[in-house]
């Protein structure tokens, strides 16, 4: 039997369950467009960066 394939399928199922039980936290990073843009180094795919421009 191909145990490697079965193990990978089991790992995929566990990963789906862990996201369902502990959903990621969405984060909003706010900044001003006139200032020097310093984005945090720890941005993930669940972060949203918004630059606010003045009129």
DRENZA-491756 format. One record per residue (C-alpha): residue number from 0; chain; z, x, y. Coordinates in nm, 4 decimals, always signed. Example, Ala and Ser with C-alpha at 12.3 -4.5 7.8 and 13.67 -1.06 7.14 Angstrom:
! DRENZA-491756
    nr   kette         up       east      north
     0       A    +0.7800    +1.2300    -0.4500
     1       A    +0.7140    +1.3670    -0.1060
This chain:
! DRENZA-491756
    nr   kette         up       east      north
     0       A    +0.0000    +0.0000    +0.0000
     1       A    -0.0540    +0.1025    +0.3559
     2       A    +0.3027    +0.1313    +0.4847
     3       A    +0.1957    +0.2785    +0.8167
     4       A    -0.0037    -0.0327    +0.9059
     5       A    +0.2828    -0.2602    +0.8021
     6       A    +0.5270    -0.0525    +1.0068
     7       A    +0.3054    -0.0723    +1.3176
     8       A    +0.2763    -0.4506    +1.2815
     9       A    +0.6536    -0.4790    +1.2499
    10       A    +0.7038    -0.2638    +1.5603
    11       A    +0.4636    -0.4885    +1.7545
    12       A    +0.6605    -0.7978    +1.6508
    13       A    +0.9891    -0.6356    +1.7563
    14       A    +0.8394    -0.5396    +2.0942
    15       A    +0.7315    -0.9004    +2.1565
    16       A    +1.0787    -1.0271    +2.0695
    17       A    +1.2549    -0.7751    +2.2929
    18       A    +1.0443    -0.8792    +2.5963
    19       A    +1.1175    -1.2445    +2.5245
    20       A    +1.4931    -1.1830    +2.5065
    21       A    +1.5090    -0.9395    +2.8019
    22       A    +1.2299    -1.0251    +3.0468
    23       A    +1.1394    -0.7614    +3.3050
    24       A    +1.2808    -0.7907    +3.6568
    25       A    +1.0312    -0.8486    +3.9361
    26       A    +1.0979    -0.6455    +4.2505
    27       A    +0.9586    -0.6697    +4.6043
    28       A    +0.9364    -0.3539    +4.8184
    29       A    +0.8944    -0.4334    +5.1888
    30       A    +0.7674    -0.1880    +5.4485
    31       A    +0.6135    -0.1790    +5.7938
    32       A    +0.2498    -0.0768    +5.8349
    33       A    +0.3221    +0.1195    +6.1558
    34       A    +0.5714    +0.3501    +5.9887
    35       A    +0.4942    +0.6343    +5.7535
    36       A    +0.4291    +0.4790    +5.4167
    37       A    +0.6787    +0.6152    +5.1711
    38       A    +0.6589    +0.4253    +4.8466
    39       A    +0.9413    +0.4799    +4.5996
    40       A    +0.8555    +0.7079    +4.3114
    41       A    +0.9975    +0.4661    +4.0549
    42       A    +0.7382    +0.1879    +4.0976
    43       A    +0.6502    +0.0039    +3.7798
    44       A    +0.3933    -0.2606    +3.6943
    45       A    +0.6537    -0.5233    +3.7870
    46       A    +0.6919    -0.4085    +4.1506
    47       A    +0.5098    -0.5572    +4.4481
    48       A    +0.4721    -0.3505    +4.7662
    49       A    +0.4086    -0.5436    +5.0885
    50       A    +0.3270    -0.3747    +5.4196
    51       A    +0.3888    -0.5955    +5.7253
    52       A    +0.1574    -0.5460    +6.0224
    53       A    +0.2483    -0.6467    +6.3765
    54       A    +0.0125    -0.8553    +6.5891
